[in-house]
Amino acid sequence: MVCLYCRKPVGLLRRIKDPNFCCDDHRQKLVSRSARALRDVEDLYGPDAHWKLVDPPKNAKPGFATTVFAVLGVTFLLLAISDLPMSAPQPTIAVSTSPHGKGQTDQSPGGLSGLLSSLVRSGTYSTARDDFRAGLSGWQGSPYASSSWVREHGYVRPVGGVRIWDRSAPLSNYEFEFMGQIEHKSLDWAFRATDPRNYYATKLTMGRPGPLPNAGLVRFIVLDGRERERVELPLPLTLEPNVDYRVRVSVRGSRFLTSVNGQLVSSWTDARLSRGGVGFFSEDGEAALLKWVSVSERDSFVGRIVSHFSLLTVPTTALPQ
């Protein structure tokens, strides 16, 4: 995890207070540097432009990590108490609903621990991840898109029309996350894609390289193969070619939130597509690379709890220096 201003690692203790900046001074400097871009957006799109910078309140409550540790501690304590030999508990037979064990039965202890286990199993929070090492057979789309994607040096380069990940196709509400880089112009992705002719589309665009913000965001919807309602917004970000960026899209009901390296950049609402998977595409003159992609379902018991923390980013790999 690195500072969004100086790109240096953020200390462990500092991450609890602010995971995006190594000190308060650097947060102030980035906000000041982005003030011009903020004013431009308000001039172009009005004061209700649907995006903002993440800036935690000054009187912030204890961090998420502290809350998680407290909840886990209480949970484990209750589980331990419930398993004390006060009486001879009768085992409970539960049917596993895990994607890896449909139809299987297992024995669970009685008491509170058995109840909690049953609740979690009744709605398994599943996460699927693909780094493309096993090939591209799980990604379907138009014949042109399916035949032109190429994997090279640990990345995949999407070419042509949208290609959808099969495992995500039946989902409705989920967390969509991926690591990618822009080679030329933009990095394009789709969500709630029912087929190659119906989906929501977003582009992270890069203007001329330089020290000032040079990023933009384009969003639109494709219905029956026709693009509609394209919106373009400038972003207070500075992007560089051939640098990995971590993008996260929170899909919940009719609201869609997008963040780049933990910074919220877009909030969008639309109710025309209620279900569909994730995918990638590129248009003429554009080139991008993908390193990995993951999708976490939100319609399960645990998923509904985790959905309340949809903007929290917990990196599993080091962010670009």
Steps between C-alpha positions, in 0.01 A plus 500: 500500500658828386433870551293648216714816511864389537455129401696387809376212722250598771605383848307225675370723780420779258279266294252472786440876490541566127608224258533739203759752628821467703432827686236772537717746309498287185121464516471881518737547206313255275165660578646844429651382172162357397298811590528635146362176356214505751400852393516400134262211560250722678517751213447228239246276672354707781532463877333156496776327303494136615853455626716617790831445673514274800573721801428347843343732761733671743332345804510149358397204707734206566620335180338206327785270601436571869128430457569173319738375771245588771217318321716195435613491862142507631395236246779260595424552870133413446596197296731379776233547766238322291728197466556455874382154617189612691297213356533239234432689176333324214671538165310682231503389139535789257502506123790694351407768248860585413569512127759227560274266693140502379291220632762383752414453868714562802466494875509826693501548877190627674471826690590846378794381292272266306249779440766739371649231278159422353432867429830546321458178302144596403639789296864443415686816405684383191788673328626398156842611373669453165859587408456352149765233552250225423411655164202696375238228460293650783459830314233512232402768252480576133712277272731794425564578867536132590770438242707814549577510873865413558686416823859620520751557783241434770238734354206472261429760233126536419434578136169576332147451635406418857587158639313384814623279783270196516523460880360848558215485247219394743584764765315819582676676792875459538844651554697508175875560533792477260860607442590647163702762318446738211725459198322754281202727570281293735414192704144378428271270700136391519265385778140374523572354157218261405655443155735685260212729397379612844728634775623802694838626380773713660833629374793633702668738255846656503581832336844640431752379766610768744508612864143640498181288509465338159230237563141476396208262534251408227182305573206388288249219456467263204146376427421270208850564364462881495698737722294752693551794736878538494629724781860623533646634826849627587663342805748653749751222430833474325536178299811359337526247217611143579436539875269262687182654640251326726137569407202403714135517395224457759174386338206528739143527373483800267813670642854446371813634673844503341835554673857506369776401744254549785383846389131538415464655154145429385147440630241403241137386521293315240234228527464367146727196542445299819729200445808403304871428520824691454713535191758700309528651153693758299417734215708620205821675605486371858728247670511369857626201699332294775686320777216344701130539572279397793126506570343462846129428525299724732164319510603257775480528880863604540488700178225723636717575805813567295302725264490768771879537459500501118743792467769347721796375301718228654782427251608140450803607297728801520376807317728660239783707643 
